[in-house]
Amino acid sequence: MPTAVNSASPRSLFAPGRNCCAVAHARRVALLIDGEAYFDAFRRAAEQASHAITVLAWDFSSSTRLHFEHGWHGPPARLGDFLNWLAQRRHTLQIRVLDWDYPLVFGTDRELPPVWGFGWQAHHRVEVTYDNTHPVGGSHHQKVVVIDDAMAFVGGFDLTDRRWDTPAHRIDDRRRQAGGSAYPPVHDLMMAVDGDAARAFGELARSRWLAATDEALPPVPPGADPWPSGLAADFVDVDVAIARTLPPGPGRPAVHEVEALYLDMIAAARHSLYIENQYFTAAAIGDALAARLAEPDGPEIIIVLRLLSHGWLEEHTMHLLRTGLIQRLRAADRHHRLFIYYPHIEGLKAGTCLDIHAKLTIVDDEVLRIGSANLCNRSLGLDSECDAAIEAGGQPAVAAVIRQVRNRLLGEHLAQPPERVEQEVRRQGSLHGAIAALAGGRRTLRRFESQPEWPAAVLELARLADPERPFTNGMIESAVPADLAAGEAADWRQGARRVLIALLLVAGLTGLWRFTPLADYLQPERIMAWADAFADRPWAPLAIIVAYTPACLVLFPRPLITLAAIVAFGPLTGAAYGLCGLLLAAFLSYVAGRQLPRHTVRHFTGRRLNRMAETLRRHGLLAVTALRLVPLAPFAVEGLVAGAIHIRLWHFMLGSLLGLLPGTFVTAIFGREIGEALAGHASINVGLIAGLAVALIVLTLLVRRWLLLDSRRSGLPPAS
């Protein structure tokens, strides 16, 4: 945690320990609007680095292109090659990237980690590490770059693909390419700081690195000044507040500074709130805005959001929740001070929009805030976040710059120069008046039209995708608690949580069936016809068997494949195909673990699986059976670890068979019940299914207890 001296004045909005972790002085602060400006500033600052570059990221891609200058004869334009070039050029330089531990979940959207041995290979002083300390369902979402503790960047940008763009947001800009495909315009923001503020971000980065890797990084010696020549400072000699969200962790309480600062900023607004954000679903923020809208003399509220969501899942969760919150705020807007817009660019391809990825809030001409935190529940309590804020504090020069930044942003969206925006704001006496006067061109801001109303039950189900707090404290902690008494209690609490989550998921599926055309489309006769047609294909058994291997890699629910096989081929034949597919996937993961270096597998799986590896090493067949009965890690990871530590193959395969049989048996019975119900011969035997579920829960608790006692007897340290 940053220990920078608090430089906030007694009347400051910033309160370290409540709505920020530190307030530190910066000699220079620059606002970087859109990807071209940020990537260029990062590149030029990194070239000046002497000792350390530390990157905290939600995503990182070595293929990211930093610039598109023609006839370039300088360092490489691709990020990975550029970092290697920096390390080769300066032997005192250590580059570290702390990325979210995503591979098995988002592998189709991300590049493979360098430790897998494919694609980009990092220099030995370029270390890419994956943070797996987040709770289940959470993510490491901070976007911070620190260079020599003398300059830092913080905001909404990751050094990854699909982020680069210019403020022009041209619809035909061929430089916006990722993986050979064009992507729509994207708008985002970053803040660059130096001085004590940069050192505070350096301490924050070291604390995150320590929490993720158990490695304490030394502070960087003072003296360097990597601030790029030509990068103009927007602010000079100002205080910067740093606000974080951190979920609870081992020996660490939750941190909710991001939420507290949002609420304080909303309460402090006198004339206007200007917000740009990727999401807009947070219940606490909605409550605060609704309270201000109820005041007869409250501020006008201007919110700029993107028009569309990314993908079917987001459209039916975050987009739906946003619609509900907008409906609620419009109902509270009795004095007509709420104005919600989206950027419109004439000629964009159908189904696309300008992607607002920024996380910005400006209060009057007084406070400016940029960071990684979205206005969604998970950013306030589940994910790790980091924001930076500046306040005028009675200084007219600082207030003027905050106002200029807002004019620049509105001018970008309205295709108008900032001076024209300022002139119109003065003439109209309000931000929304100026927007109305300047809107209407080929590139403009448009009001959100009436949104469809959704039943309260559907909105409650959608909130599962945007939780306010973690469901659990982590996979290994909940599976193998630190002490026996607490462990047994935690197991029962965890079991109760999982039952609750399962019930909510069932309710969600029921809601989808009730409020979508699924009920008309997925008739039992149609499903059985599909299953029969599939089973008649000569290649169908092979397809089922082969399907398990990629499913295990991307965490696709394997029982769904088994259920499909059972419905198509019958309980016994379908279960046999499913078991063959699981064993094939287990064998291939084991072989991969044998081929990869041990340190590579250890780096990939993370320090939290050391206990599992030790149990496998000592007990072989028994441990494999137990872990397949009650998996404490993803299916493929268990195979990789077993292969890397050279467990006997027949121990691994027989243990996998024995451990997978009960689950396959339960799935077969459940599949038979579904098949009978779909065929119209019988209804689902709820009692039987419930009994099998209870038996599996009891078995889970017994296996966990054995693993805990075994680790106690072996003297292994508790999981951290």
N, C-alpha and C positions, 0 to 999 in steps of 0.2 A: 504494500500500500504506500502511495506517495507520502513523504514526510515533509514536503515543502512548507516553509513558513507561511502562515496565513497572512496575506497582505490586504485582505478585504477591510474596508472601512467599517466603523461601528454601525452605519446606516445602510450597509450593503444588503442586497437581497441574498447574497451567498452566505451560507451558514455551514462551515466545515463540520463534518460529523453528522449532519442531517440531510442537506440537499446537495452536498458535494464532499469530496474527500480531501481536497486541497484547493487553495487559491494562491496562485503564483504569478510573479511579474514576468511579462514578456516585453522585450525591447522592440520587437517587430512582430506583427501578425498580418498574414496575407490570406485573403479569401480566394479560393480557387474554384471557379465555376465551370463545371463540365470536364470531361475526361482529358481533352487535349491539354488544358492548362495544368491539371494535376500530374499527369504522366510526365509532362515535360519538366515540371518543377522537381518531381521525385528523381528523375534521371540526372538532372544537373546537380542536385544536392548530393545524391549518392556518389557521384564522381569525386566529390570533395571529401568523402569519408576517410578517416584515418584508422579508426579502431573498431567500431561496431555499428552494424545496421541490424535492427531488430524489427521484425514485422509481426504484428498480430492480425490474423485474418480469418474471416469466415470461409473464404475461398482463395486459392492461389493457383495460377497457371503459368508454367514456364513459357508457354507459347504466346503469351500476351505481347502485343506489339506496342512499344512505348512511343514511337513516332513514325511519320511517313515522309520524312524529308528526302527529296530526290537528290541523287548524286552524293549521298552521305558517305563519308570516309572515316567516321569516328567509331565509337564502340558499337557493338551489336545492337540491333533494334529490338530483338526478342528478349523478353525479361530473363529467362533462364540463362541464355548465353551472356547477357549483360552482367548478371551477378557473378558468373564464373570469371568473366573478364576482369571485374573489379577485384576478385580474390587473387587472381594471378598477378595483377598489376601491383597490388600493395600487400606485402606479406604480413603486415601487422593487422590486417582487417579480418574480422570474424563476422559472418553474415548468418543470422538465424531467422527462420520463419516458423512461427507457431500457427498452424492451420487447424481448422475444426476437423476432428476425427470422423470423417464422413464416408470412407471408401465403400463400405458394404451397403450403404443406403443410397448414396447419390453417385455411385460409380459410373452410371451412364452419362452423367452431366459433367463429370470432372475428369481430369487426366489422372493416370495411375501414379501413385506415389513413387518417387525416385528409387526408394529402397527395393522396389519390386524388380529392378534391373531392366525395365523397358523404358524407351523414350529418352527424355532428357536425363543426363547424369550430372549430379551436382558436384562441384569442386569439394575437396575434403574440408575446406573452411566455409562451405555453404551448407548449413544444416537445416533440413526441413523436418520438423517434428509435428506430430498430430496430437491435439489436446483431446483426451478422452475422459476428462474429469467432469463434464457436464452431466446433469441428471438425465434420466430416460426421457426422451422427447425434446430435450433442450439442445442448444447449440452454443458454441463459442462464436460470438457475433461482433466482438470488438474489431474495429478497423483502425489500427494505429501503426505508424512507422516512426521509429526513433533513430536518428543518425548522430552518433558520437555524443549523445546526451546534450547536444547543442542545438539541434533542430528536430522538430517533431511534426508529423502530419496526423490529423484526426478528423474523422467524418464518416461519410457513407460509402466511400470507395474501397473496393478490394483490388489488388493487383491481379486481375483475372480478365478473362474474355468477356465480350458483350458489355463493356463499360465505356469504351472510348467513343467520344463524339465531340462536336464543337457546339458553341452556342447557337450557330446558325441552324442546326438540326435539319440539314437538307434531306429531302426524301430520297435523293438519288446519290448520296455520298457513298461511293464504292469502297471507301476505307473502312466502313462498318461491316466487317466480315469476321465470322468466327466459324472455324471448321469448314471453310469453303462455302458457307451460307451467309446471306445478308441478315442483319437484325435491325429492328426498328430504332428510331432515335431514342436516346436515353439522357436524362438530366440528373445530375448529382453534384454534390458539394464537398469540399474538403477545406480544412483550416490548417495553415502552417504557422508555427510559433517557434520562438527561440528563447534564450535566457533561462531563468528559473522555471518557467513553464515547461520548456523542453526537458529539463532535468526531472521535473515531476513526472512527466510521461515516461521517462527512462526508468524511474523507480516502479511505475505501474507495470511496464513491460517486464521488468525483472521479477516482479511478484507473480505475474501470470506464468512466466516461464518456470519459476520455482514450483508453483502449484501443479503444473502439468508434467514436469519432468523430474522433480526432486533435485534439480541442479541449481545451485546458487551462482548467479553471474556477478562478476565484480563490476563496480561502477566504472565508468569511463573517465580517464584523467581529463581535466579541463584543458582548454587551450584552443581547440579546433573551432572553426566557424564555417560550416558547410552551406550557409545561406547562399543561394545562387545569385550571381551578379545579374542584374536586370530584373529580378523578381521584386516588384514594388510592394512595399508594406502598405496595407490599408490602414492599420492602426499602429501607433507608436506609443510606447510606454503605457501599457494597459495591464490590468490584472485579468487572469484567465482562471475560471473555475472549472474543475474536472469532476464530473458526475458519473457514477457507475451503477450498473445493475449486476449483482452477483448472486446466484442461487446459493442456498446453504450447502456447505461442504464439510468434510471431516475437520472438526475443530474450528470451524468458521461459520458465523451466523450469516444470514442473508443480508444483502446490501440493496437498499431501495432508493438510492440518491437520485437516480433518473426520474422516478415517479414523483418524489418530493419536490424536485426542482420544477418539473412540469406544473404541478399544482400551485406552487408559489408564483410562478410566472403568470399563470392564468389569473390568479387572484390579484396580482399587482397591476394588471393592464388597466389603463384609464381611458384610452381613446381607441386603440386598435390592437388586434392580434392577427399577425400574418403567419400562416402555417403552410409549409409544403411537406408532404409525407407520402411514403409508399403505401402505408396501411392506415386505416382509421377505424379501429374496432375496440379500443380500450375502454372498459366500463368506467374506470375511475376518472379518466379524462372527460368522458361524456358527462358524468355527474357534475364536474367542475364547470364545463362549458354551459350546461343547462342552467346552473345556478347564476352564472353571469348574464345569460340571455333573459332570465326572469327579472333582472334589475331594470328599473325604468331608465336609468342613465348609465348602463354598462357599456362596454366597448363594442365596436363592430368587430365581427369575426370573419376573416377571409381565409378559406381553406382551399388549397390547390392539390388535387389528387389526380391520379391517372384514371383514364376512362375505363379500361378493361383490366381483367385479371389474367394471370399466367396459368393456363391449363384448366382442365375440368375440376380438379380437386380444389384449387384456390377459388375458382368461381363459385363453387358450392359451399365454401366455408368462409374465407376471409371476405370475399365480395358480398356474400349474403349477410354477414355480420355488419359490414360497413353500411349496407342498405338499412338494416335495422337501426343502427345508431343515427344515421342521417334522418330517418323518419322521426326518431325520438326527439332530436334537436329541433327539427322543424316544428314539431308540436309545441316545444317550449319557447319558440321564437315569437313571442307575442308582440314584441316591439320592432320586429323586422330588421334585425341587425346581423343575421347569419347569411353568408354568401359562400356557396361551395361551387368551385369551378374545376374544369379539366382543360388542359391545353389541346387545342385543335390545330392540325396542320392539314391544309387542303391537299389532296392527292395521295395521302398515305394509303398503302395497301389495305384492303378490307380486312377486318379482324385484327388490325394492329393499331397502336396509338403511341404517342410520346410517353415513354416509360418514366414516370416520376419516381426516382429512386432516392431523392434527397430526403434528409430528416432535419428540417430547419424550422425554427420558431423565432419570430421577432415580436417583441412587446413594445408598442409605441415607438419612440426613438431611443429607448432606454436599454433594452437587453437583446442581444443576438446570440443564438444558440445553434450549433451544428454538431452532429454526431452520428452514431450508428443506430440509435434507439428509434424504432418505429412507434407510432401511436397505436400499439396493439398490446394485449395483455401479456404476451410472452416476453416482450421487451421490458416490461415493468417488473417481472419477477422470476422468469424461467431462464432466459438466455443471458449470457454475459454481454454487457453493453458499455460504451464509453462515449460521453458527450463533452463538449467544451463550450463555455459561455463567456461572454464579455458584457459588462454593463457600463453605461455612460457615467453614472455616479455624479451627476451634476456637471460634467465636462462637456461644454457645447461642441468641441471639436470631435469628440467620440460620438456624440449623438448625431452629428452631421454625417459621419461615416456610416453609421447604422442605417440612417435614412437613405443614403446613397446606395447601399447594398440592396435594400428593398426595392429601390427604383430600378436598379440594374436587373433584378430578377423579374419584376413585372414587365420591364421593357423587353426582356428576352421572350417572355411568353406572348406579348402583344405586338412584337416586331416593331418596337418604337424605341428611340433613344432615351436613356434615363432622364435627360433634361426635359423631354416632353412629358414624361410621366410625372416628374416633380411639378411642372407647370400645371398639369391637369389636376393633380391632387390639391394644390393650393386653390385652384379655381372652383373645384367642386366641393371642397371641404371634407372629403372622405375618400378612402381607398376604393370603395365599391363605386362611387360616383365617377372616379377617374377611369376605372376599368370599363364601366358602361360607355363612357365617352370615347374611349380609344378602341373598343372591341369592334369586331365585324369584318376584319380582313381575312386573307387566306391563311394567316397564322394568327391565332387569337386565343382568348379564354372564353369558354362557353359555360353557362350555368348547367348543373346537373338537372335533368328533367325529373318529373315525378317517378319515384322508384316503386317497383312492385312491393306490395305488402306481403309479409310472410307470417304464418302462424307462430305464436310464441313457442310452441313445442319444437318446431323446426329450428328456430334460432337457438334454443337451448342445446339441441343436438350439434349444431354447427360450432358451438363454443368449445367442443372437445378438441378442435384444431387450434384453439387459441387459449390455452390454460393460463391462469394468473399465477399459479404456483406449481412446483414440481409434484408429480404424482408419487415419485419415489426418490430416494437418495442415491440411486445408482445400482447397476446390475450386481456387482460383486458384494457391495456393502449389504444389500438386502438379502443376498443369497447366502453369504457367510458372514454374519455379524461379528462384532469385535469380542463379545463375551457371551457365554452360554445363556444366561438368564435373559439378557437383553435380546439375544439372537432368537430365542424361542418366541418371545413376544413380538419381535419384528417380523418373524415368519408369519404369525397369525395375522398381524396387521397387513402385511404384504398380500397374503392370501385374500383378505377381505377387500383390499384395494382392487386386486385383479378381478375378483367376482363383480365388484361394482363397475369396473371398466367394461367387462364383458357384457353386463346388462345394458350399459349405455350404448355399446356398439350394436347390440341386438335392437335396442330402441331406435338407433340411428337407421339401421337397415329397414326397420318397420316404417320409419318416417319416409325414407326414400320410396318404399313400396306404395305408401299412402299418397304422397304428394307428387309423384312423378309417373310417367307412362309405363314404368316397369311392370306394374300389375297386369296391364293389358298385353304387354309384349311377351313376358316370361310366363306363359301358361304352362301347366304341368305337361300337357300333351306335347307342346312344342319342345320343351326341355328333353323329354324322353325320346322324341324323334331325333333331336340333335345327337343325343348320346348313342342311339342305335346306328345312326348314319356314320358317326365317328368310329364306332367299334367295328363296322364292316370294312373299314380301310385296312389293307394288309400291313401298312406301315404304322398303324395306330399303337400297338404295344411298344414298338421301338421309340415312338415319339414320347410316350408316357415315361419310359425308363430314362431317356436322355434328358427330359425336361427338368429333372431334379437338380442336375449340376448347375446350370445357370441360375435356377431358383435359389439355391443355397448361397450363391455368391451375392445376389442382390437382396437377400432377406425376403423374398416372396414367400408367403405362407405355404409351406410344403403340404400341410393337410388338405388344402384346397385341391392340389393335384391328385392326391390319393382319393379324395371324395369323387372327383371327376372320373377317375379310373374305376372306382367301385360302381358308380351309377352306370357307366358304359359297359363294363365287363362282368359285373356281379361281384358280390362280397369277396369270395375266395380268390378268384382270378385277378380282380382289381387290386386286392391287397398284396398279392404276390408280385404283380408288376410294380406296385409302389415300393415294396421292400427291396426289390432288385434295383430300382432307380436310386433309392437312398444309399444302398451299399456301394453302387457305382460312384456316386458323388463323394461318399466317404473315402473310397479307395483313391480317387483322383486327387482329393485334397491332401491325403497322406503322402502320395507320391510327390506332389508339389512341395510339401514340407521337407521331404528328404532331399530334394534337389536344391532348394534354396539354402544359403548360408544361415546358420543359427542366428547370427546377429540381425539378419534381415527379418526373419520371422519374429524375433523378439521386438524389434523396432516397430513392426507392423501391428503386432497384437497388443503391445503396451505393457507397462509394468504391473497393471492390475491382474494380469493372468499368470504371474509368477507362481502364485499358490496353486493354481490348477496344474501348471507344468510339474511342480514338485509332487503333487498327488499322483499324476500320471506316471511319473518316473518311478515312484516307489511301489505302486500297486498294480500297474499294468492292466491286466484283464479286468480286475474288479473295478478299478477307477474308470476305465473306459465305459464299462457297463453302467456305472452310476451316473456318469456325466451324460451319457446318451439318454438315460431315463429322465434326468432333470438337468437340461442343458444350462450351464452357467455362462456360456459364450455362444456366439453364432456357430452354426453347424460346421461351416468351412474352416473357421478359426481353430476349432478343436482338432480337426484333422491336420491342419498345418502344424500346430504345436506338437501333436503326437509324432508326426513325421520328423520334425526338426530335432526332437530329443531322442529319436531312434527307438521308440517302442517297437517291440516285435510286431511284424505285420499280422500274424495270425492272432495275437492278443487283441490288436486293434480291430480287426474285422469281426472276430467272434464277439468281442465286447460290444461293438456297434450293433451286431445282429441281435444279441440278447437285450440290449438297451432299447432298441427300436421296436421290438416285437410288441410290448404292451401298448404303446401309442398307436401302432398300426392296427392292433386288434380293436382298440376303442374306436378308431376312425372307421374301421370296417363295419362295426355294429351301427355306428351313427350313419354311415353311408347306406347300409341296408335299410335302415328306418326311413331315410329320405327317399330312397328308390321305391320302397313300398308305398310311401305316401304319394309320390308323384304319379305312380301307376294307378293310384286310386284304390289299392287293396287294403290299406290300413292307415291310421293316423300315427304320428310320431309318438313313441312311448316316452313321455317326458320323465316318468319315474326312473326308467332304465338309464336314460342319459344322465340324469342327476346323480344316480348312484355311481355310475362310472366316473363322473367328475369328482365326487367326494373321494373315491378310491385313489384317484390320481393325486389329489391334494394331500391326502395322508401319506402316500408314497413319496411325494415331493418333500414333505417335512422330515420324514425319516432319513432320506438321502442327505438332505442338508445338515441334519444333526450329525450324521456319520462324518461328513466332510469337515464339519467344525471340530469334532472331537479328534479327528485324525490330525488336523493342523495344530491343535493344542498339544497333542502328544509329541509331535515332531518339533515343536518349538519354533514354528514359522511365525514371523511377525504378522500382526493383524493387517488386513487389507487397508490401504489408505486412499 
